[in-house]
């Protein structure tokens, strides 16, 4: 259920950007997700639609997704590598005992498209 809070956070950030730029509308939200995310982009989209349903500022806004790699450490051979897979295998020894960087952001709002005309 924490996707709801995460989505709300994204909306709050986008709203701040829009207000700071005297925007009439938010047209696009650019998100970057990493394999550290324990939810799908679909769930973010679903909550986004739910949370902005009655919100004129976000009406018709599009979500864009990009993936970013996350750093990982093999628990077997201590190899450190970068991965875009949610359940990666160590490239050195092939072990699936891999820990993703716990400080990696799960999803970030990287850019906001606004319409300030009108
Ligand atoms: Zn390894």
Backbone and ligand atoms as CSV (ligand in chain L), in Angstrom:
chain,resi,resn,atom,element,x,y,z
A,1,UNK,N,N,0.831,-1.211,0.000
A,1,UNK,CA,C,0.000,0.000,0.000
A,1,UNK,C,C,0.864,1.260,0.000
A,2,UNK,N,N,2.201,1.129,0.209
A,2,UNK,CA,C,2.986,2.364,0.300
A,2,UNK,C,C,3.176,3.065,-1.040
A,3,UNK,N,N,2.775,2.386,-2.119
A,3,UNK,CA,C,2.790,3.070,-3.407
A,3,UNK,C,C,1.903,4.316,-3.376
A,4,UNK,N,N,0.844,4.246,-2.594
A,4,UNK,CA,C,-0.066,5.385,-2.490
A,4,UNK,C,C,0.682,6.604,-1.959
A,5,UNK,N,N,1.456,6.406,-0.882
A,5,UNK,CA,C,2.237,7.492,-0.298
A,5,UNK,C,C,3.326,7.982,-1.241
A,6,UNK,N,N,3.942,7.042,-1.945
A,6,UNK,CA,C,5.002,7.401,-2.891
A,6,UNK,C,C,4.423,8.234,-4.036
A,7,UNK,N,N,3.263,7.784,-4.538
A,7,UNK,CA,C,2.619,8.517,-5.622
A,7,UNK,C,C,2.193,9.904,-5.158
A,8,UNK,N,N,1.674,9.970,-3.935
A,8,UNK,CA,C,1.280,11.272,-3.376
A,8,UNK,C,C,2.496,12.198,-3.290
A,9,UNK,N,N,3.643,11.640,-2.903
A,9,UNK,CA,C,4.876,12.426,-2.817
A,9,UNK,C,C,5.287,12.975,-4.175
A,10,UNK,N,N,5.140,12.153,-5.206
A,10,UNK,CA,C,5.477,12.574,-6.571
A,10,UNK,C,C,4.552,13.716,-7.002
A,11,UNK,N,N,3.264,13.557,-6.696
A,11,UNK,CA,C,2.290,14.591,-7.056
A,11,UNK,C,C,2.602,15.898,-6.316
A,12,UNK,N,N,2.948,15.779,-5.028
A,12,UNK,CA,C,3.263,16.968,-4.235
A,12,UNK,C,C,4.459,17.718,-4.814
A,13,UNK,N,N,5.480,16.951,-5.208
A,13,UNK,CA,C,6.686,17.563,-5.786
A,13,UNK,C,C,6.340,18.282,-7.093
A,14,UNK,N,N,5.558,17.601,-7.939
A,14,UNK,CA,C,5.187,18.172,-9.232
A,14,UNK,C,C,4.346,19.433,-9.030
A,15,UNK,N,N,3.502,19.401,-8.020
A,15,UNK,CA,C,2.658,20.565,-7.740
A,15,UNK,C,C,3.528,21.759,-7.305
A,16,UNK,N,N,4.526,21.478,-6.478
A,16,UNK,CA,C,5.453,22.537,-6.054
A,16,UNK,C,C,6.122,23.196,-7.258
A,17,UNK,N,N,6.580,22.344,-8.204
A,17,UNK,CA,C,7.240,22.868,-9.407
A,17,UNK,C,C,6.258,23.718,-10.199
A,18,UNK,N,N,5.040,23.220,-10.346
A,18,UNK,CA,C,4.022,23.925,-11.120
A,18,UNK,C,C,3.691,25.273,-10.485
A,19,UNK,N,N,3.512,25.277,-9.169
A,19,UNK,CA,C,3.170,26.515,-8.465
A,19,UNK,C,C,4.326,27.509,-8.552
A,20,UNK,N,N,5.551,27.008,-8.390
A,20,UNK,CA,C,6.738,27.879,-8.452
A,20,UNK,C,C,6.888,28.523,-9.823
A,21,UNK,N,N,6.357,27.867,-10.863
A,21,UNK,CA,C,6.472,28.391,-12.220
A,21,UNK,C,C,5.161,28.990,-12.731
A,22,UNK,N,N,4.223,29.227,-11.832
A,22,UNK,CA,C,2.910,29.771,-12.183
A,22,UNK,C,C,2.264,29.003,-13.333
A,23,UNK,N,N,2.369,27.686,-13.297
A,23,UNK,CA,C,1.822,26.863,-14.370
A,23,UNK,C,C,0.318,26.716,-14.237
A,24,UNK,N,N,-0.299,26.603,-15.396
A,24,UNK,CA,C,-1.741,26.382,-15.436
A,24,UNK,C,C,-2.036,24.888,-15.364
A,25,UNK,N,N,-1.124,24.133,-15.961
A,25,UNK,CA,C,-1.286,22.684,-16.004
A,25,UNK,C,C,0.050,21.972,-15.904
A,26,UNK,N,N,0.003,20.786,-15.326
A,26,UNK,CA,C,1.139,19.868,-15.416
A,26,UNK,C,C,0.818,18.938,-16.580
A,27,UNK,N,N,1.711,18.879,-17.569
A,27,UNK,CA,C,1.430,18.065,-18.755
A,27,UNK,C,C,2.150,16.717,-18.727
A,28,UNK,N,N,3.348,16.704,-18.145
A,28,UNK,CA,C,4.143,15.474,-18.150
A,28,UNK,C,C,4.915,15.322,-16.848
A,29,UNK,N,N,5.000,14.101,-16.395
A,29,UNK,CA,C,5.835,13.787,-15.241
A,29,UNK,C,C,6.819,12.708,-15.670
A,30,UNK,N,N,8.088,12.983,-15.459
A,30,UNK,CA,C,9.139,12.040,-15.854
A,30,UNK,C,C,9.675,11.348,-14.607
A,31,UNK,N,N,9.494,10.049,-14.568
A,31,UNK,CA,C,9.913,9.271,-13.415
A,31,UNK,C,C,11.050,8.339,-13.779
A,32,UNK,N,N,11.939,8.151,-12.837
A,32,UNK,CA,C,12.991,7.158,-13.001
A,32,UNK,C,C,12.831,6.126,-11.900
A,33,UNK,N,N,12.711,4.881,-12.293
A,33,UNK,CA,C,12.587,3.792,-11.325
A,33,UNK,C,C,13.853,2.943,-11.346
A,34,UNK,N,N,14.159,2.354,-10.216
A,34,UNK,CA,C,15.285,1.421,-10.150
A,34,UNK,C,C,14.749,0.047,-9.744
A,35,UNK,N,N,15.569,-0.989,-9.933
A,35,UNK,CA,C,15.127,-2.326,-9.521
A,35,UNK,C,C,14.904,-2.436,-8.017
A,36,UNK,N,N,15.339,-1.417,-7.250
A,36,UNK,CA,C,15.103,-1.429,-5.807
A,36,UNK,C,C,13.621,-1.245,-5.478
A,37,UNK,N,N,12.846,-0.775,-6.437
A,37,UNK,CA,C,11.420,-0.558,-6.214
A,37,UNK,C,C,10.713,-1.895,-6.017
A,38,UNK,N,N,9.892,-1.979,-4.974
A,38,UNK,CA,C,9.161,-3.222,-4.716
A,38,UNK,C,C,7.711,-3.099,-5.177
A,39,UNK,N,N,7.524,-2.295,-6.214
A,39,UNK,CA,C,6.191,-2.137,-6.791
A,39,UNK,C,C,6.374,-1.919,-8.285
A,40,UNK,N,N,5.282,-1.987,-9.010
A,40,UNK,CA,C,5.359,-1.837,-10.459
A,40,UNK,C,C,4.959,-0.425,-10.867
A,41,UNK,N,N,5.378,-0.048,-12.056
A,41,UNK,CA,C,4.994,1.252,-12.602
A,41,UNK,C,C,3.478,1.323,-12.764
A,42,UNK,N,N,2.868,0.193,-13.083
A,42,UNK,CA,C,1.410,0.146,-13.237
A,42,UNK,C,C,0.690,0.626,-11.986
A,43,UNK,N,N,1.213,0.238,-10.831
A,43,UNK,CA,C,0.537,0.634,-9.595
A,43,UNK,C,C,0.687,2.141,-9.365
A,44,UNK,N,N,1.838,2.694,-9.742
A,44,UNK,CA,C,2.027,4.145,-9.641
A,44,UNK,C,C,1.027,4.864,-10.560
A,45,UNK,N,N,0.896,4.349,-11.775
A,45,UNK,CA,C,-0.051,4.944,-12.722
A,45,UNK,C,C,-1.481,4.897,-12.201
A,46,UNK,N,N,-1.814,3.749,-11.607
A,46,UNK,CA,C,-3.162,3.560,-11.077
A,46,UNK,C,C,-3.452,4.569,-9.964
A,47,UNK,N,N,-2.519,4.681,-9.017
A,47,UNK,CA,C,-2.709,5.628,-7.917
A,47,UNK,C,C,-2.682,7.068,-8.415
A,48,UNK,N,N,-1.847,7.318,-9.418
A,48,UNK,CA,C,-1.773,8.672,-9.969
A,48,UNK,C,C,-3.139,9.082,-10.516
A,49,UNK,N,N,-3.756,8.177,-11.269
A,49,UNK,CA,C,-5.075,8.478,-11.827
A,49,UNK,C,C,-6.107,8.675,-10.728
A,50,UNK,N,N,-6.012,7.838,-9.712
A,50,UNK,CA,C,-6.946,7.912,-8.600
A,50,UNK,C,C,-6.795,9.237,-7.849
A,51,UNK,N,N,-5.554,9.614,-7.576
A,51,UNK,CA,C,-5.284,10.789,-6.745
A,51,UNK,C,C,-5.496,12.107,-7.484
A,52,UNK,N,N,-5.399,12.082,-8.825
A,52,UNK,CA,C,-5.514,13.338,-9.569
A,52,UNK,C,C,-6.825,13.426,-10.338
A,53,UNK,N,N,-7.705,12.488,-10.083
A,53,UNK,CA,C,-8.970,12.394,-10.807
A,53,UNK,C,C,-9.737,13.722,-10.829
A,54,UNK,N,N,-9.781,14.391,-9.692
A,54,UNK,CA,C,-10.562,15.621,-9.576
A,54,UNK,C,C,-9.672,16.858,-9.611
A,55,UNK,N,N,-8.432,16.679,-10.044
A,55,UNK,CA,C,-7.443,17.738,-9.923
A,55,UNK,C,C,-7.183,18.391,-11.277
A,56,UNK,N,N,-7.653,19.614,-11.443
A,56,UNK,CA,C,-7.519,20.319,-12.727
A,56,UNK,C,C,-6.068,20.482,-13.145
A,57,UNK,N,N,-5.202,20.702,-12.166
A,57,UNK,CA,C,-3.783,20.926,-12.468
A,57,UNK,C,C,-3.156,19.734,-13.192
A,58,UNK,N,N,-3.628,18.529,-12.855
A,58,UNK,CA,C,-3.009,17.320,-13.403
A,58,UNK,C,C,-3.836,16.640,-14.488
A,59,UNK,N,N,-4.935,17.265,-14.861
A,59,UNK,CA,C,-5.825,16.639,-15.819
A,59,UNK,C,C,-5.106,16.385,-17.145
A,60,UNK,N,N,-5.121,15.143,-17.625
A,60,UNK,CA,C,-4.492,14.794,-18.898
A,60,UNK,C,C,-2.975,14.684,-18.853
A,61,UNK,N,N,-2.391,14.774,-17.658
A,61,UNK,CA,C,-0.926,14.662,-17.553
A,61,UNK,C,C,-0.477,13.238,-17.855
A,62,UNK,N,N,0.695,13.132,-18.479
A,62,UNK,CA,C,1.235,11.824,-18.828
A,62,UNK,C,C,2.419,11.479,-17.934
A,63,UNK,N,N,2.469,10.219,-17.564
A,63,UNK,CA,C,3.621,9.709,-16.819
A,63,UNK,C,C,4.583,9.053,-17.795
A,64,UNK,N,N,5.858,9.392,-17.664
A,64,UNK,CA,C,6.885,8.774,-18.501
A,64,UNK,C,C,7.860,8.047,-17.591
A,65,UNK,N,N,8.218,6.865,-18.004
A,65,UNK,CA,C,9.090,6.049,-17.154
A,65,UNK,C,C,10.432,5.781,-17.804
A,66,UNK,N,N,11.483,5.944,-17.013
A,66,UNK,CA,C,12.816,5.514,-17.426
A,66,UNK,C,C,13.370,4.638,-16.312
A,67,UNK,N,N,14.206,3.678,-16.697
A,67,UNK,CA,C,14.818,2.813,-15.687
A,67,UNK,C,C,16.246,3.268,-15.421
A,68,UNK,N,N,16.636,3.209,-14.179
A,68,UNK,CA,C,18.018,3.519,-13.829
A,68,UNK,C,C,18.609,2.297,-13.139
A,69,UNK,N,N,19.885,2.040,-13.354
A,69,UNK,CA,C,20.496,0.896,-12.680
A,69,UNK,C,C,20.711,1.186,-11.195
A,70,UNK,N,N,20.901,0.140,-10.450
A,70,UNK,CA,C,21.149,0.273,-9.023
A,70,UNK,C,C,22.420,-0.518,-8.728
A,71,UNK,N,N,23.172,-0.082,-7.733
A,71,UNK,CA,C,24.378,-0.840,-7.428
A,71,UNK,C,C,24.027,-2.015,-6.518
A,72,UNK,N,N,24.737,-3.108,-6.702
A,72,UNK,CA,C,24.451,-4.343,-5.985
A,72,UNK,C,C,25.754,-4.972,-5.511
A,73,UNK,N,N,25.642,-5.753,-4.451
A,73,UNK,CA,C,26.807,-6.441,-3.906
A,73,UNK,C,C,26.505,-7.927,-3.813
A,74,UNK,N,N,27.408,-8.765,-4.307
A,74,UNK,CA,C,27.254,-10.208,-4.179
A,74,UNK,C,C,27.618,-10.621,-2.756
A,75,UNK,N,N,26.731,-11.361,-2.116
A,75,UNK,CA,C,26.977,-11.775,-0.735
A,75,UNK,C,C,27.939,-12.952,-0.669
A,76,UNK,N,N,28.209,-13.564,-1.808
A,76,UNK,CA,C,29.077,-14.736,-1.841
A,76,UNK,C,C,30.541,-14.348,-2.098
A,77,UNK,N,N,30.760,-13.557,-3.161
A,77,UNK,CA,C,32.146,-13.215,-3.509
A,77,UNK,C,C,32.452,-11.732,-3.322
A,78,UNK,N,N,31.473,-10.963,-2.816
A,78,UNK,CA,C,31.637,-9.530,-2.529
A,78,UNK,C,C,31.856,-8.671,-3.768
A,79,UNK,N,N,31.612,-9.234,-4.930
A,79,UNK,CA,C,31.719,-8.433,-6.149
A,79,UNK,C,C,30.658,-7.331,-6.118
A,80,UNK,N,N,31.050,-6.135,-6.576
A,80,UNK,CA,C,30.091,-5.033,-6.665
A,80,UNK,C,C,29.837,-4.731,-8.122
A,81,UNK,N,N,28.582,-4.599,-8.462
A,81,UNK,CA,C,28.236,-4.343,-9.854
A,81,UNK,C,C,26.962,-3.524,-9.928
A,82,UNK,N,N,26.658,-3.080,-11.128
A,82,UNK,CA,C,25.487,-2.260,-11.359
A,82,UNK,C,C,24.491,-3.093,-12.156
A,83,UNK,N,N,23.211,-3.013,-11.787
A,83,UNK,CA,C,22.240,-3.877,-12.438
A,83,UNK,C,C,20.908,-3.172,-12.649
A,84,UNK,N,N,20.192,-3.622,-13.663
A,84,UNK,CA,C,18.835,-3.120,-13.869
A,84,UNK,C,C,17.810,-4.230,-13.611
A,85,UNK,N,N,18.282,-5.380,-13.169
A,85,UNK,CA,C,17.376,-6.504,-12.918
A,85,UNK,C,C,16.910,-6.488,-11.465
A,86,UNK,N,N,15.645,-6.789,-11.220
A,86,UNK,CA,C,15.151,-6.822,-9.837
A,86,UNK,C,C,15.749,-7.972,-9.027
A,87,UNK,N,N,16.009,-9.079,-9.689
A,87,UNK,CA,C,16.626,-10.208,-8.993
A,87,UNK,C,C,17.875,-10.647,-9.743
A,88,UNK,N,N,18.935,-9.845,-9.622
A,88,UNK,CA,C,20.117,-10.097,-10.437
A,88,UNK,C,C,20.939,-11.275,-9.945
A,89,UNK,N,N,21.780,-11.780,-10.827
A,89,UNK,CA,C,22.781,-12.779,-10.466
A,89,UNK,C,C,24.145,-12.116,-10.562
A,90,UNK,N,N,25.041,-12.555,-9.714
A,90,UNK,CA,C,26.389,-12.007,-9.704
A,90,UNK,C,C,27.089,-12.325,-11.031
A,91,UNK,N,N,27.650,-11.304,-11.687
A,91,UNK,CA,C,28.333,-11.562,-12.967
A,91,UNK,C,C,29.650,-12.327,-12.782
A,92,UNK,N,N,30.180,-12.328,-11.574
A,92,UNK,CA,C,31.444,-13.023,-11.309
A,92,UNK,C,C,31.236,-14.504,-11.009
A,93,UNK,N,N,30.356,-14.793,-10.025
A,93,UNK,CA,C,30.233,-16.185,-9.574
A,93,UNK,C,C,28.852,-16.782,-9.868
A,94,UNK,N,N,27.925,-15.975,-10.381
A,94,UNK,CA,C,26.619,-16.507,-10.751
A,94,UNK,C,C,25.655,-16.684,-9.591
A,95,UNK,N,N,26.062,-16.269,-8.390
A,95,UNK,CA,C,25.197,-16.426,-7.222
A,95,UNK,C,C,23.977,-15.508,-7.300
A,96,UNK,N,N,22.848,-15.993,-6.801
A,96,UNK,CA,C,21.649,-15.165,-6.732
A,96,UNK,C,C,21.559,-14.465,-5.380
A,97,UNK,N,N,22.523,-14.714,-4.495
A,97,UNK,CA,C,22.550,-14.045,-3.190
A,97,UNK,C,C,23.182,-12.665,-3.366
A,98,UNK,N,N,22.362,-11.775,-3.836
A,98,UNK,CA,C,22.824,-10.438,-4.174
A,98,UNK,C,C,21.989,-9.426,-3.410
A,99,UNK,N,N,22.665,-8.446,-2.852
A,99,UNK,CA,C,21.948,-7.413,-2.105
A,99,UNK,C,C,21.976,-6.109,-2.905
A,100,UNK,N,N,20.786,-5.577,-3.171
A,100,UNK,CA,C,20.706,-4.284,-3.848
A,100,UNK,C,C,21.001,-3.181,-2.840
A,101,UNK,N,N,21.602,-2.113,-3.311
A,101,UNK,CA,C,21.922,-0.968,-2.465
A,101,UNK,C,C,20.680,-0.494,-1.704
A,102,UNK,N,N,20.671,-0.622,-0.377
A,102,UNK,CA,C,19.466,-0.262,0.385
A,102,UNK,C,C,19.196,1.245,0.391
A,103,UNK,N,N,20.183,2.048,0.008
A,103,UNK,CA,C,19.966,3.499,0.009
A,103,UNK,C,C,19.505,4.003,-1.361
A,104,UNK,N,N,19.419,3.093,-2.327
A,104,UNK,CA,C,19.022,3.518,-3.678
A,104,UNK,C,C,17.577,4.002,-3.674
A,105,UNK,N,N,17.304,5.072,-4.385
A,105,UNK,CA,C,15.913,5.529,-4.485
A,105,UNK,C,C,15.103,4.535,-5.310
A,106,UNK,N,N,13.860,4.286,-4.911
A,106,UNK,CA,C,13.025,3.356,-5.659
A,106,UNK,C,C,12.461,4.027,-6.894
A,107,UNK,N,N,12.005,5.247,-6.690
A,107,UNK,CA,C,11.463,6.011,-7.813
A,107,UNK,C,C,11.725,7.488,-7.535
A,108,UNK,N,N,12.054,8.213,-8.596
A,108,UNK,CA,C,12.318,9.632,-8.451
A,108,UNK,C,C,11.603,10.406,-9.541
A,109,UNK,N,N,11.148,11.581,-9.174
A,109,UNK,CA,C,10.590,12.497,-10.163
A,109,UNK,C,C,11.763,13.293,-10.718
A,110,UNK,N,N,12.096,13.064,-11.985
A,110,UNK,CA,C,13.296,13.709,-12.535
A,110,UNK,C,C,12.985,14.984,-13.284
A,111,UNK,N,N,11.768,15.098,-13.835
A,111,UNK,CA,C,11.422,16.315,-14.558
A,111,UNK,C,C,9.909,16.466,-14.604
A,112,UNK,N,N,9.477,17.699,-14.758
A,112,UNK,CA,C,8.052,17.985,-14.838
A,112,UNK,C,C,7.798,18.886,-16.048
A,113,UNK,N,N,6.850,18.477,-16.874
A,113,UNK,CA,C,6.450,19.321,-18.016
A,113,UNK,C,C,5.247,20.137,-17.601
A,114,UNK,N,N,5.301,21.462,-17.857
A,114,UNK,CA,C,4.187,22.322,-17.454
A,114,UNK,C,C,3.723,23.178,-18.622
A,115,UNK,N,N,2.504,23.624,-18.500
A,115,UNK,CA,C,1.941,24.540,-19.469
A,115,UNK,C,C,1.649,25.828,-18.709
A,116,UNK,N,N,2.381,26.897,-19.034
A,116,UNK,CA,C,2.184,28.150,-18.290
A,116,UNK,C,C,1.525,29.216,-19.165
A,117,UNK,N,N,0.974,28.758,-20.280
A,117,UNK,CA,C,0.282,29.710,-21.154
A,117,UNK,C,C,-1.205,29.757,-20.811
A,118,UNK,N,N,-1.797,30.862,-21.056
A,118,UNK,CA,C,-3.239,30.956,-20.906
A,118,UNK,C,C,-3.683,31.490,-19.573
L,1,ZN,ZN,ZN,29.530,-13.294,-6.677
